[in-house]
Amino acid sequence: VHGTRVCEVRSVKASADTATAMRLRKGAPVFHVRLVHLENGVPIQLEDRHVNPALAPGLLERDFTLETPSHVLFEHAPLTEAEQVVEAVLADADQAALLDVAVGSALLMVSRRTVSQGAVASVARLYHPGGRYRLIGRFSV
């Protein structure tokens, strides 16, 4: 059973790093959403996402216990391009508390930037407790 704990949903000024990733000017307004996704009550993902308000009007009014930011983005800014990077990181105190793991635990971080019709729709960092995940790939010719 999927559940969501909403940590933060608000408009912020884009930091230098966020602005660069989103191809915006520093200080431009962006939406910031932080959610913890749960499976049967167990935290499995911390979603830390910045969204271009021009591509997702009304995002801040949505109920993220019922739908995901990705769902809202697909409605308003269909994906035309994406970039994804997967890396291992160590949980800081905030991430550890939200994911119910020890500080310094291994996390799988997926950094994702989505583009719709040439404009960056969102940049997200998705943190997953390493001990709760296993990646499997099957390929055929």
N, CA, C and O atoms as CSV, one atom per row, in Angstrom:
chain,resi,resn,atom,element,x,y,z
A,1,VAL,N,N,0.851,-1.176,0.000
A,1,VAL,CA,C,0.000,0.000,0.000
A,1,VAL,C,C,0.891,1.231,0.000
A,1,VAL,O,O,1.741,1.399,0.874
A,2,HIS,N,N,0.684,2.094,-0.999
A,2,HIS,CA,C,1.461,3.330,-1.108
A,2,HIS,C,C,0.852,4.399,-0.214
A,2,HIS,O,O,-0.369,4.529,-0.121
A,3,GLY,N,N,1.706,5.151,0.434
A,3,GLY,CA,C,1.294,6.307,1.212
A,3,GLY,C,C,2.289,7.425,0.999
A,3,GLY,O,O,3.397,7.195,0.516
A,4,THR,N,N,1.899,8.627,1.355
A,4,THR,CA,C,2.775,9.787,1.190
A,4,THR,C,C,2.702,10.663,2.424
A,4,THR,O,O,1.621,10.959,2.932
A,5,ARG,N,N,3.866,11.073,2.899
A,5,ARG,CA,C,3.980,12.057,3.975
A,5,ARG,C,C,4.484,13.347,3.334
A,5,ARG,O,O,5.586,13.375,2.787
A,6,VAL,N,N,3.700,14.400,3.396
A,6,VAL,CA,C,4.066,15.681,2.805
A,6,VAL,C,C,4.917,16.455,3.800
A,6,VAL,O,O,4.476,16.744,4.912
A,7,CYS,N,N,6.147,16.792,3.392
A,7,CYS,CA,C,7.078,17.529,4.251
A,7,CYS,C,C,7.094,19.021,3.920
A,7,CYS,O,O,7.176,19.864,4.813
A,8,GLU,N,N,7.016,19.335,2.627
A,8,GLU,CA,C,7.111,20.735,2.208
A,8,GLU,C,C,6.512,20.899,0.818
A,8,GLU,O,O,6.784,20.111,-0.087
A,9,VAL,N,N,5.701,21.927,0.665
A,9,VAL,CA,C,5.160,22.317,-0.632
A,9,VAL,C,C,5.064,23.832,-0.598
A,9,VAL,O,O,4.198,24.391,0.074
A,10,ARG,N,N,5.970,24.507,-1.337
A,10,ARG,CA,C,5.952,25.968,-1.302
A,10,ARG,C,C,6.715,26.553,-2.484
A,10,ARG,O,O,7.438,25.851,-3.193
A,11,SER,N,N,6.537,27.845,-2.675
A,11,SER,CA,C,7.283,28.575,-3.691
A,11,SER,C,C,8.546,29.126,-3.037
A,11,SER,O,O,8.495,29.666,-1.932
A,12,VAL,N,N,9.674,28.987,-3.722
A,12,VAL,CA,C,10.960,29.483,-3.207
A,12,VAL,C,C,11.691,30.193,-4.345
A,12,VAL,O,O,11.290,30.115,-5.506
A,13,LYS,N,N,12.774,30.886,-3.987
A,13,LYS,CA,C,13.640,31.482,-4.995
A,13,LYS,C,C,14.712,30.460,-5.349
A,13,LYS,O,O,15.317,29.852,-4.466
A,14,ALA,N,N,14.941,30.276,-6.636
A,14,ALA,CA,C,15.907,29.278,-7.097
A,14,ALA,C,C,17.321,29.641,-6.651
A,14,ALA,O,O,17.792,30.757,-6.868
A,15,SER,N,N,17.987,28.668,-6.019
A,15,SER,CA,C,19.402,28.837,-5.681
A,15,SER,C,C,20.199,28.844,-6.982
A,15,SER,O,O,19.656,28.560,-8.050
A,16,ALA,N,N,21.466,29.163,-6.892
A,16,ALA,CA,C,22.320,29.169,-8.085
A,16,ALA,C,C,22.336,27.791,-8.744
A,16,ALA,O,O,22.211,27.691,-9.965
A,17,ASP,N,N,22.488,26.722,-7.946
A,17,ASP,CA,C,22.531,25.364,-8.500
A,17,ASP,C,C,21.202,24.974,-9.152
A,17,ASP,O,O,21.177,24.416,-10.249
A,18,THR,N,N,20.106,25.276,-8.464
A,18,THR,CA,C,18.787,24.937,-9.005
A,18,THR,C,C,18.513,25.731,-10.279
A,18,THR,O,O,18.014,25.185,-11.263
A,19,ALA,N,N,18.840,27.013,-10.254
A,19,ALA,CA,C,18.622,27.859,-11.436
A,19,ALA,C,C,19.411,27.332,-12.634
A,19,ALA,O,O,18.885,27.265,-13.745
A,20,THR,N,N,20.655,26.964,-12.411
A,20,THR,CA,C,21.477,26.420,-13.508
A,20,THR,C,C,20.857,25.142,-14.055
A,20,THR,O,O,20.738,24.984,-15.270
A,21,ALA,N,N,20.463,24.233,-13.179
A,21,ALA,CA,C,19.877,22.963,-13.612
A,21,ALA,C,C,18.560,23.166,-14.354
A,21,ALA,O,O,18.221,22.400,-15.256
A,22,MET,N,N,17.819,24.208,-13.966
A,22,MET,CA,C,16.513,24.440,-14.577
A,22,MET,C,C,16.564,25.453,-15.718
A,22,MET,O,O,15.540,25.774,-16.321
A,23,ARG,N,N,17.768,25.953,-16.009
A,23,ARG,CA,C,17.950,26.957,-17.065
A,23,ARG,C,C,17.120,28.203,-16.791
A,23,ARG,O,O,16.474,28.750,-17.685
A,24,LEU,N,N,17.153,28.639,-15.531
A,24,LEU,CA,C,16.462,29.851,-15.101
A,24,LEU,C,C,17.491,30.803,-14.496
A,24,LEU,O,O,18.650,30.435,-14.308
A,25,ARG,N,N,17.070,32.010,-14.198
A,25,ARG,CA,C,17.984,32.930,-13.535
A,25,ARG,C,C,17.944,32.678,-12.025
A,25,ARG,O,O,16.918,32.268,-11.482
A,26,LYS,N,N,19.063,32.925,-11.361
A,26,LYS,CA,C,19.129,32.771,-9.909
A,26,LYS,C,C,18.059,33.662,-9.278
A,26,LYS,O,O,17.891,34.817,-9.669
A,27,GLY,N,N,17.349,33.121,-8.311
A,27,GLY,CA,C,16.297,33.863,-7.630
A,27,GLY,C,C,14.937,33.777,-8.293
A,27,GLY,O,O,13.957,34.292,-7.754
A,28,ALA,N,N,14.854,33.137,-9.452
A,28,ALA,CA,C,13.553,32.971,-10.117
A,28,ALA,C,C,12.644,32.133,-9.223
A,28,ALA,O,O,13.125,31.246,-8.518
A,29,PRO,N,N,11.347,32.397,-9.240
A,29,PRO,CA,C,10.445,31.578,-8.422
A,29,PRO,C,C,10.335,30.162,-8.975
A,29,PRO,O,O,10.157,29.965,-10.177
A,30,VAL,N,N,10.442,29.185,-8.090
A,30,VAL,CA,C,10.230,27.776,-8.431
A,30,VAL,C,C,9.427,27.144,-7.307
A,30,VAL,O,O,9.439,27.628,-6.175
A,31,PHE,N,N,8.736,26.072,-7.621
A,31,PHE,CA,C,8.023,25.330,-6.596
A,31,PHE,C,C,8.969,24.285,-6.015
A,31,PHE,O,O,9.726,23.647,-6.747
A,32,HIS,N,N,8.919,24.116,-4.689
A,32,HIS,CA,C,9.739,23.104,-4.026
A,32,HIS,C,C,8.802,22.141,-3.302
A,32,HIS,O,O,7.966,22.546,-2.494
A,33,VAL,N,N,8.962,20.861,-3.613
A,33,VAL,CA,C,8.125,19.812,-3.030
A,33,VAL,C,C,9.038,18.766,-2.412
A,33,VAL,O,O,9.943,18.252,-3.069
A,34,ARG,N,N,8.793,18.454,-1.135
A,34,ARG,CA,C,9.513,17.357,-0.457
A,34,ARG,C,C,8.467,16.411,0.102
A,34,ARG,O,O,7.605,16.801,0.889
A,35,LEU,N,N,8.563,15.159,-0.324
A,35,LEU,CA,C,7.614,14.127,0.085
A,35,LEU,C,C,8.374,12.883,0.503
A,35,LEU,O,O,9.461,12.608,-0.004
A,36,VAL,N,N,7.800,12.134,1.427
A,36,VAL,CA,C,8.309,10.805,1.742
A,36,VAL,C,C,7.260,9.810,1.258
A,36,VAL,O,O,6.106,9.838,1.686
A,37,HIS,N,N,7.686,8.936,0.360
A,37,HIS,CA,C,6.805,7.880,-0.141
A,37,HIS,C,C,6.985,6.648,0.740
A,37,HIS,O,O,8.104,6.277,1.095
A,38,LEU,N,N,5.867,6.026,1.081
A,38,LEU,CA,C,5.859,4.878,1.983
A,38,LEU,C,C,5.272,3.657,1.282
A,38,LEU,O,O,4.369,3.772,0.454
A,39,GLU,N,N,5.794,2.506,1.624
A,39,GLU,CA,C,5.208,1.246,1.188
A,39,GLU,C,C,4.834,0.480,2.444
A,39,GLU,O,O,5.699,0.090,3.227
A,40,ASN,N,N,3.536,0.267,2.629
A,40,ASN,CA,C,3.030,-0.395,3.842
A,40,ASN,C,C,3.564,0.287,5.102
A,40,ASN,O,O,3.915,-0.376,6.079
A,41,GLY,N,N,3.620,1.627,5.065
A,41,GLY,CA,C,4.041,2.408,6.222
A,41,GLY,C,C,5.541,2.574,6.375
A,41,GLY,O,O,5.984,3.271,7.288
A,42,VAL,N,N,6.339,1.956,5.511
A,42,VAL,CA,C,7.803,2.023,5.596
A,42,VAL,C,C,8.323,3.015,4.565
A,42,VAL,O,O,7.993,2.897,3.385
A,43,PRO,N,N,9.134,3.998,4.983
A,43,PRO,CA,C,9.679,4.963,4.020
A,43,PRO,C,C,10.575,4.283,2.983
A,43,PRO,O,O,11.523,3.579,3.332
A,44,ILE,N,N,10.260,4.506,1.699
A,44,ILE,CA,C,11.068,3.921,0.622
A,44,ILE,C,C,11.673,4.977,-0.304
A,44,ILE,O,O,12.559,4.671,-1.102
A,45,GLN,N,N,11.192,6.228,-0.198
A,45,GLN,CA,C,11.761,7.275,-1.050
A,45,GLN,C,C,11.513,8.645,-0.449
A,45,GLN,O,O,10.413,8.954,0.007
A,46,LEU,N,N,12.564,9.464,-0.459
A,46,LEU,CA,C,12.446,10.884,-0.153
A,46,LEU,C,C,12.549,11.615,-1.481
A,46,LEU,O,O,13.581,11.562,-2.149
A,47,GLU,N,N,11.491,12.287,-1.855
A,47,GLU,CA,C,11.451,13.041,-3.109
A,47,GLU,C,C,11.694,14.509,-2.793
A,47,GLU,O,O,10.937,15.118,-2.037
A,48,ASP,N,N,12.741,15.076,-3.367
A,48,ASP,CA,C,13.089,16.484,-3.197
A,48,ASP,C,C,13.100,17.092,-4.595
A,48,ASP,O,O,14.061,16.915,-5.344
A,49,ARG,N,N,12.024,17.815,-4.952
A,49,ARG,CA,C,11.805,18.225,-6.346
A,49,ARG,C,C,11.570,19.735,-6.446
A,49,ARG,O,O,10.853,20.327,-5.639
A,50,HIS,N,N,12.194,20.335,-7.460
A,50,HIS,CA,C,11.923,21.720,-7.832
A,50,HIS,C,C,11.212,21.696,-9.180
A,50,HIS,O,O,11.604,20.964,-10.088
A,51,VAL,N,N,10.161,22.506,-9.298
A,51,VAL,CA,C,9.312,22.504,-10.483
A,51,VAL,C,C,9.199,23.917,-11.042
A,51,VAL,O,O,9.075,24.890,-10.298
A,52,ASN,N,N,9.245,24.008,-12.363
A,52,ASN,CA,C,9.065,25.284,-13.050
A,52,ASN,C,C,7.581,25.661,-12.974
A,52,ASN,O,O,6.751,24.959,-13.553
A,53,PRO,N,N,7.225,26.746,-12.279
A,53,PRO,CA,C,5.809,27.113,-12.121
A,53,PRO,C,C,5.094,27.377,-13.438
A,53,PRO,O,O,3.885,27.164,-13.535
A,54,ALA,N,N,5.820,27.837,-14.451
A,54,ALA,CA,C,5.190,28.114,-15.746
A,54,ALA,C,C,4.677,26.837,-16.408
A,54,ALA,O,O,3.771,26.883,-17.240
A,55,LEU,N,N,5.263,25.696,-16.034
A,55,LEU,CA,C,4.867,24.430,-16.655
A,55,LEU,C,C,3.941,23.584,-15.785
A,55,LEU,O,O,3.485,22.525,-16.215
A,56,ALA,N,N,3.663,24.041,-14.575
A,56,ALA,CA,C,2.773,23.274,-13.688
A,56,ALA,C,C,1.927,24.219,-12.841
A,56,ALA,O,O,2.038,24.222,-11.615
A,57,PRO,N,N,1.084,25.022,-13.488
A,57,PRO,CA,C,0.249,25.940,-12.713
A,57,PRO,C,C,-0.666,25.162,-11.768
A,57,PRO,O,O,-1.178,24.097,-12.115
A,58,GLY,N,N,-0.859,25.701,-10.592
A,58,GLY,CA,C,-1.735,25.052,-9.620
A,58,GLY,C,C,-1.097,23.917,-8.856
A,58,GLY,O,O,-1.766,23.272,-8.049
A,59,LEU,N,N,0.182,23.650,-9.085
A,59,LEU,CA,C,0.852,22.529,-8.416
A,59,LEU,C,C,0.755,22.631,-6.896
A,59,LEU,O,O,0.531,21.624,-6.225
A,60,LEU,N,N,0.919,23.825,-6.352
A,60,LEU,CA,C,0.943,23.979,-4.893
A,60,LEU,C,C,-0.401,23.672,-4.246
A,60,LEU,O,O,-0.463,23.409,-3.045
A,61,GLU,N,N,-1.467,23.703,-5.018
A,61,GLU,CA,C,-2.802,23.442,-4.464
A,61,GLU,C,C,-3.193,21.962,-4.525
A,61,GLU,O,O,-4.243,21.579,-4.009
A,62,ARG,N,N,-2.374,21.147,-5.140
A,62,ARG,CA,C,-2.718,19.737,-5.305
A,62,ARG,C,C,-2.492,18.955,-4.010
A,62,ARG,O,O,-1.682,19.348,-3.171
A,63,ASP,N,N,-3.211,17.854,-3.859
A,63,ASP,CA,C,-3.104,16.995,-2.681
A,63,ASP,C,C,-2.157,15.840,-2.998
A,63,ASP,O,O,-2.533,14.885,-3.677
A,64,PHE,N,N,-0.925,15.939,-2.499
A,64,PHE,CA,C,0.090,14.935,-2.826
A,64,PHE,C,C,-0.044,13.654,-2.025
A,64,PHE,O,O,0.783,12.753,-2.162
A,65,THR,N,N,-1.062,13.556,-1.196
A,65,THR,CA,C,-1.371,12.259,-0.594
A,65,THR,C,C,-2.238,11.443,-1.557
A,65,THR,O,O,-2.415,10.238,-1.374
A,66,LEU,N,N,-2.774,12.107,-2.579
A,66,LEU,CA,C,-3.628,11.431,-3.560
A,66,LEU,C,C,-2.992,11.286,-4.935
A,66,LEU,O,O,-3.362,10.393,-5.697
A,67,GLU,N,N,-2.045,12.149,-5.258
A,67,GLU,CA,C,-1.373,12.093,-6.550
A,67,GLU,C,C,0.067,12.574,-6.389
A,67,GLU,O,O,0.397,13.247,-5.413
A,68,THR,N,N,0.915,12.228,-7.343
A,68,THR,CA,C,2.325,12.597,-7.265
A,68,THR,C,C,2.591,13.853,-8.097
A,68,THR,O,O,1.820,14.175,-9.001
A,69,PRO,N,N,3.681,14.562,-7.793
A,69,PRO,CA,C,4.064,15.690,-8.641
A,69,PRO,C,C,4.269,15.258,-10.099
A,69,PRO,O,O,3.943,16.007,-11.019
A,70,SER,N,N,4.805,14.060,-10.308
A,70,SER,CA,C,4.992,13.563,-11.680
A,70,SER,C,C,3.670,13.497,-12.431
A,70,SER,O,O,3.605,13.843,-13.611
A,71,HIS,N,N,2.618,13.055,-11.754
A,71,HIS,CA,C,1.301,12.979,-12.375
A,71,HIS,C,C,0.834,14.367,-12.821
A,71,HIS,O,O,0.318,14.532,-13.926
A,72,VAL,N,N,1.021,15.358,-11.953
A,72,VAL,CA,C,0.625,16.728,-12.285
A,72,VAL,C,C,1.449,17.240,-13.463
A,72,VAL,O,O,0.912,17.879,-14.367
A,73,LEU,N,N,2.745,16.961,-13.452
A,73,LEU,CA,C,3.599,17.400,-14.554
A,73,LEU,C,C,3.187,16.752,-15.874
A,73,LEU,O,O,3.188,17.418,-16.909
A,74,PHE,N,N,2.837,15.471,-15.856
A,74,PHE,CA,C,2.403,14.802,-17.081
A,74,PHE,C,C,1.143,15.454,-17.654
A,74,PHE,O,O,0.959,15.480,-18.871
A,75,GLU,N,N,0.281,15.977,-16.791
A,75,GLU,CA,C,-0.940,16.658,-17.234
A,75,GLU,C,C,-0.614,17.948,-17.994
A,75,GLU,O,O,-1.205,18.228,-19.037
A,76,HIS,N,N,0.334,18.730,-17.460
A,76,HIS,CA,C,0.598,20.073,-17.975
A,76,HIS,C,C,1.821,20.164,-18.880
A,76,HIS,O,O,1.856,20.997,-19.786
A,77,ALA,N,N,2.808,19.331,-18.653
A,77,ALA,CA,C,4.077,19.420,-19.383
A,77,ALA,C,C,4.560,18.017,-19.736
A,77,ALA,O,O,5.480,17.502,-19.101
A,78,PRO,N,N,3.953,17.400,-20.737
A,78,PRO,CA,C,4.349,16.028,-21.101
A,78,PRO,C,C,5.856,15.930,-21.368
A,78,PRO,O,O,6.450,16.781,-22.029
A,79,LEU,N,N,6.427,14.896,-20.847
A,79,LEU,CA,C,7.858,14.647,-20.961
A,79,LEU,C,C,8.277,14.477,-22.416
A,79,LEU,O,O,7.693,13.683,-23.153
A,80,THR,N,N,9.300,15.235,-22.820
A,80,THR,CA,C,9.865,15.049,-24.159
A,80,THR,C,C,11.330,14.662,-24.094
A,80,THR,O,O,11.913,14.235,-25.090
A,81,GLU,N,N,11.926,14.815,-22.907
A,81,GLU,CA,C,13.348,14.513,-22.728
A,81,GLU,C,C,13.604,14.353,-21.230
A,81,GLU,O,O,12.958,15.001,-20.407
A,82,ALA,N,N,14.552,13.484,-20.890
A,82,ALA,CA,C,14.904,13.309,-19.482
A,82,ALA,C,C,16.366,12.923,-19.356
A,82,ALA,O,O,16.950,12.302,-20.244
A,83,GLU,N,N,16.928,13.304,-18.244
A,83,GLU,CA,C,18.307,12.938,-17.899
A,83,GLU,C,C,18.253,12.356,-16.494
A,83,GLU,O,O,17.606,12.917,-15.610
A,84,GLN,N,N,18.927,11.238,-16.289
A,84,GLN,CA,C,18.892,10.583,-14.990
A,84,GLN,C,C,20.282,10.090,-14.626
A,84,GLN,O,O,20.979,9.496,-15.449
A,85,VAL,N,N,20.679,10.344,-13.380
A,85,VAL,CA,C,21.965,9.897,-12.856
A,85,VAL,C,C,21.682,9.142,-11.564
A,85,VAL,O,O,20.931,9.617,-10.712
A,86,VAL,N,N,22.288,7.962,-11.421
A,86,VAL,CA,C,22.117,7.155,-10.216
A,86,VAL,C,C,23.461,7.064,-9.516
A,86,VAL,O,O,24.472,6.739,-10.139
A,87,GLU,N,N,23.472,7.353,-8.205
A,87,GLU,CA,C,24.715,7.261,-7.442
A,87,GLU,C,C,24.422,6.909,-5.994
A,87,GLU,O,O,23.309,7.094,-5.503
A,88,ALA,N,N,25.447,6.398,-5.323
A,88,ALA,CA,C,25.340,6.082,-3.897
A,88,ALA,C,C,25.792,7.294,-3.102
A,88,ALA,O,O,26.795,7.926,-3.433
A,89,VAL,N,N,25.035,7.623,-2.034
A,89,VAL,CA,C,25.383,8.713,-1.126
A,89,VAL,C,C,25.118,8.234,0.301
A,89,VAL,O,O,24.490,7.197,0.517
A,90,LEU,N,N,25.608,9.008,1.267
A,90,LEU,CA,C,25.374,8.689,2.670
A,90,LEU,C,C,24.309,9.616,3.235
A,90,LEU,O,O,24.301,10.811,2.942
A,91,ALA,N,N,23.423,9.072,4.033
A,91,ALA,CA,C,22.306,9.833,4.594
A,91,ALA,C,C,22.793,10.874,5.589
A,91,ALA,O,O,23.539,10.560,6.517
A,92,ASP,N,N,22.357,12.131,5.386
A,92,ASP,CA,C,22.623,13.154,6.400
A,92,ASP,C,C,21.532,13.025,7.475
A,92,ASP,O,O,20.648,12.175,7.364
A,93,ALA,N,N,21.595,13.855,8.496
A,93,ALA,CA,C,20.675,13.735,9.636
A,93,ALA,C,C,19.220,13.908,9.209
A,93,ALA,O,O,18.351,13.159,9.655
A,94,ASP,N,N,18.950,14.885,8.351
A,94,ASP,CA,C,17.581,15.146,7.902
A,94,ASP,C,C,17.047,13.975,7.081
A,94,ASP,O,O,15.939,13.499,7.326
A,95,GLN,N,N,17.827,13.514,6.114
A,95,GLN,CA,C,17.406,12.385,5.282
A,95,GLN,C,C,17.208,11.131,6.126
A,95,GLN,O,O,16.241,10.395,5.931
A,96,ALA,N,N,18.117,10.890,7.055
A,96,ALA,CA,C,18.028,9.706,7.915
A,96,ALA,C,C,16.738,9.724,8.730
A,96,ALA,O,O,16.054,8.707,8.844
A,97,ALA,N,N,16.411,10.883,9.295
A,97,ALA,CA,C,15.188,10.980,10.100
A,97,ALA,C,C,13.949,10.726,9.240
A,97,ALA,O,O,13.046,10.001,9.658
A,98,LEU,N,N,13.900,11.313,8.050
A,98,LEU,CA,C,12.729,11.158,7.188
A,98,LEU,C,C,12.585,9.743,6.640
A,98,LEU,O,O,11.468,9.264,6.439
A,99,LEU,N,N,13.713,9.071,6.397
A,99,LEU,CA,C,13.677,7.721,5.830
A,99,LEU,C,C,13.767,6.625,6.890
A,99,LEU,O,O,13.739,5.439,6.563
A,100,ASP,N,N,13.875,7.020,8.150
A,100,ASP,CA,C,13.952,6.077,9.270
A,100,ASP,C,C,15.132,5.115,9.116
A,100,ASP,O,O,14.987,3.896,9.211
A,101,VAL,N,N,16.312,5.711,8.872
A,101,VAL,CA,C,17.565,4.950,8.799
A,101,VAL,C,C,18.591,5.688,9.660
A,101,VAL,O,O,18.349,6.815,10.093
A,102,ALA,N,N,19.719,5.058,9.900
A,102,ALA,CA,C,20.781,5.680,10.685
A,102,ALA,C,C,21.517,6.730,9.854
A,102,ALA,O,O,21.655,6.588,8.639
A,103,VAL,N,N,21.984,7.776,10.517
A,103,VAL,CA,C,22.826,8.765,9.855
A,103,VAL,C,C,24.041,8.032,9.277
A,103,VAL,O,O,24.642,7.190,9.945
A,104,GLY,N,N,24.388,8.354,8.057
A,104,GLY,CA,C,25.514,7.693,7.393
A,104,GLY,C,C,25.150,6.425,6.648
A,104,GLY,O,O,26.016,5.802,6.033
A,105,SER,N,N,23.878,6.030,6.690
A,105,SER,CA,C,23.436,4.841,5.941
A,105,SER,C,C,23.554,5.087,4.445
A,105,SER,O,O,23.453,6.221,3.978
A,106,ALA,N,N,23.770,4.011,3.704
A,106,ALA,CA,C,23.854,4.103,2.249
A,106,ALA,C,C,22.473,4.394,1.665
A,106,ALA,O,O,21.485,3.738,1.997
A,107,LEU,N,N,22.432,5.394,0.788
A,107,LEU,CA,C,21.223,5.726,0.053
A,107,LEU,C,C,21.522,5.628,-1.442
A,107,LEU,O,O,22.634,5.913,-1.887
A,108,LEU,N,N,20.533,5.229,-2.190
A,108,LEU,CA,C,20.618,5.274,-3.637
A,108,LEU,C,C,19.944,6.578,-4.048
A,108,LEU,O,O,18.750,6.759,-3.809
A,109,MET,N,N,20.703,7.496,-4.668
A,109,MET,CA,C,20.144,8.777,-5.088
A,109,MET,C,C,19.990,8.789,-6.603
A,109,MET,O,O,20.939,8.534,-7.345
A,110,VAL,N,N,18.779,9.090,-7.041
A,110,VAL,CA,C,18.498,9.251,-8.458
A,110,VAL,C,C,18.277,10.744,-8.695
A,110,VAL,O,O,17.322,11.324,-8.177
A,111,SER,N,N,19.155,11.358,-9.472
A,111,SER,CA,C,18.990,12.761,-9.861
A,111,SER,C,C,18.341,12.770,-11.228
A,111,SER,O,O,18.834,12.141,-12.164
A,112,ARG,N,N,17.229,13.488,-11.342
A,112,ARG,CA,C,16.472,13.459,-12.586
A,112,ARG,C,C,16.112,14.883,-13.014
A,112,ARG,O,O,15.661,15.696,-12.207
A,113,ARG,N,N,16.319,15.161,-14.285
A,113,ARG,CA,C,15.870,16.437,-14.863
A,113,ARG,C,C,14.947,16.094,-16.012
A,113,ARG,O,O,15.315,15.334,-16.907
A,114,THR,N,N,13.742,16.656,-15.989
A,114,THR,CA,C,12.775,16.396,-17.047
A,114,THR,C,C,12.535,17.663,-17.856
A,114,THR,O,O,12.498,18.770,-17.319
A,115,VAL,N,N,12.373,17.472,-19.151
A,115,VAL,CA,C,12.190,18.573,-20.087
A,115,VAL,C,C,10.894,18.342,-20.846
A,115,VAL,O,O,10.564,17.214,-21.212
A,116,SER,N,N,10.160,19.434,-21.078
A,116,SER,CA,C,8.946,19.381,-21.881
A,116,SER,C,C,9.031,20.479,-22.936
A,116,SER,O,O,9.091,21.663,-22.608
A,117,GLN,N,N,9.035,20.079,-24.196
A,117,GLN,CA,C,9.075,21.015,-25.315
A,117,GLN,C,C,10.210,22.040,-25.183
A,117,GLN,O,O,10.021,23.221,-25.476
A,118,GLY,N,N,11.379,21.586,-24.745
A,118,GLY,CA,C,12.560,22.439,-24.674
A,118,GLY,C,C,12.756,23.184,-23.370
A,118,GLY,O,O,13.810,23.788,-23.173
A,119,ALA,N,N,11.788,23.166,-22.475
A,119,ALA,CA,C,11.913,23.856,-21.185
A,119,ALA,C,C,12.047,22.826,-20.066
A,119,ALA,O,O,11.385,21.788,-20.090
A,120,VAL,N,N,12.903,23.114,-19.087
A,120,VAL,CA,C,13.053,22.198,-17.952
A,120,VAL,C,C,11.800,22.293,-17.086
A,120,VAL,O,O,11.464,23.362,-16.576
A,121,ALA,N,N,11.126,21.182,-16.930
A,121,ALA,CA,C,9.907,21.127,-16.120
A,121,ALA,C,C,10.231,20.926,-14.651
A,121,ALA,O,O,9.624,21.555,-13.785
A,122,SER,N,N,11.200,20.037,-14.366
A,122,SER,CA,C,11.556,19.795,-12.967
A,122,SER,C,C,12.943,19.190,-12.852
A,122,SER,O,O,13.463,18.570,-13.779
A,123,VAL,N,N,13.515,19.393,-11.689
A,123,VAL,CA,C,14.732,18.693,-11.291
A,123,VAL,C,C,14.414,18.055,-9.943
A,123,VAL,O,O,13.832,18.681,-9.057
A,124,ALA,N,N,14.810,16.802,-9.815
A,124,ALA,CA,C,14.472,16.076,-8.595
A,124,ALA,C,C,15.652,15.253,-8.128
A,124,ALA,O,O,16.454,14.761,-8.921
A,125,ARG,N,N,15.733,15.122,-6.830
A,125,ARG,CA,C,16.640,14.162,-6.218
A,125,ARG,C,C,15.759,13.209,-5.431
A,125,ARG,O,O,15.014,13.613,-4.538
A,126,LEU,N,N,15.861,11.941,-5.782
A,126,LEU,CA,C,15.052,10.899,-5.169
A,126,LEU,C,C,15.985,9.994,-4.377
A,126,LEU,O,O,16.846,9.329,-4.952
A,127,TYR,N,N,15.815,9.969,-3.062
A,127,TYR,CA,C,16.694,9.207,-2.169
A,127,TYR,C,C,15.981,7.943,-1.707
A,127,TYR,O,O,14.838,7.991,-1.253
A,128,HIS,N,N,16.672,6.809,-1.830
A,128,HIS,CA,C,16.104,5.513,-1.467
A,128,HIS,C,C,17.031,4.813,-0.478
A,128,HIS,O,O,18.234,4.740,-0.730
A,129,PRO,N,N,16.517,4.299,0.633
A,129,PRO,CA,C,17.368,3.550,1.567
A,129,PRO,C,C,17.987,2.338,0.870
A,129,PRO,O,O,17.268,1.484,0.352
A,130,GLY,N,N,19.306,2.264,0.858
A,130,GLY,CA,C,20.010,1.199,0.153
A,130,GLY,C,C,19.624,-0.195,0.603
A,130,GLY,O,O,19.584,-1.120,-0.208
A,131,GLY,N,N,19.339,-0.356,1.883
A,131,GLY,CA,C,18.986,-1.670,2.411
A,131,GLY,C,C,17.585,-2.123,2.053
A,131,GLY,O,O,17.218,-3.266,2.325
A,132,ARG,N,N,16.781,-1.228,1.436
A,132,ARG,CA,C,15.405,-1.589,1.081
A,132,ARG,C,C,15.217,-1.731,-0.420
A,132,ARG,O,O,14.089,-1.844,-0.902
A,133,TYR,N,N,16.329,-1.726,-1.164
A,133,TYR,CA,C,16.231,-1.767,-2.625
A,133,TYR,C,C,17.135,-2.807,-3.230
A,133,TYR,O,O,18.190,-3.134,-2.686
A,134,ARG,N,N,16.715,-3.316,-4.349
A,134,ARG,CA,C,17.500,-4.223,-5.159
A,134,ARG,C,C,17.141,-3.931,-6.600
A,134,ARG,O,O,15.961,-3.902,-6.950
A,135,LEU,N,N,18.129,-3.716,-7.432
A,135,LEU,CA,C,17.901,-3.436,-8.845
A,135,LEU,C,C,18.061,-4.713,-9.652
A,135,LEU,O,O,19.038,-5.444,-9.484
A,136,ILE,N,N,17.112,-4.977,-10.519
A,136,ILE,CA,C,17.162,-6.159,-11.371
A,136,ILE,C,C,16.937,-5.715,-12.797
A,136,ILE,O,O,16.038,-4.917,-13.061
A,137,GLY,N,N,17.729,-6.213,-13.711
A,137,GLY,CA,C,17.535,-5.925,-15.122
A,137,GLY,C,C,17.504,-7.212,-15.918
A,137,GLY,O,O,18.318,-8.105,-15.685
A,138,ARG,N,N,16.587,-7.317,-16.843
A,138,ARG,CA,C,16.509,-8.467,-17.737
A,138,ARG,C,C,16.506,-7.955,-19.161
A,138,ARG,O,O,15.755,-7.044,-19.510
A,139,PHE,N,N,17.342,-8.545,-19.964
A,139,PHE,CA,C,17.466,-8.091,-21.342
A,139,PHE,C,C,17.455,-9.307,-22.266
A,139,PHE,O,O,17.887,-10.397,-21.892
A,140,SER,N,N,16.958,-9.096,-23.461
A,140,SER,CA,C,17.027,-10.148,-24.466
A,140,SER,C,C,17.353,-9.518,-25.801
A,140,SER,O,O,17.136,-8.325,-26.015
A,141,VAL,N,N,17.869,-10.323,-26.682
A,141,VAL,CA,C,18.272,-9.828,-28.003
A,141,VAL,C,C,17.148,-10.051,-28.988
A,141,VAL,O,O,17.279,-9.705,-30.162
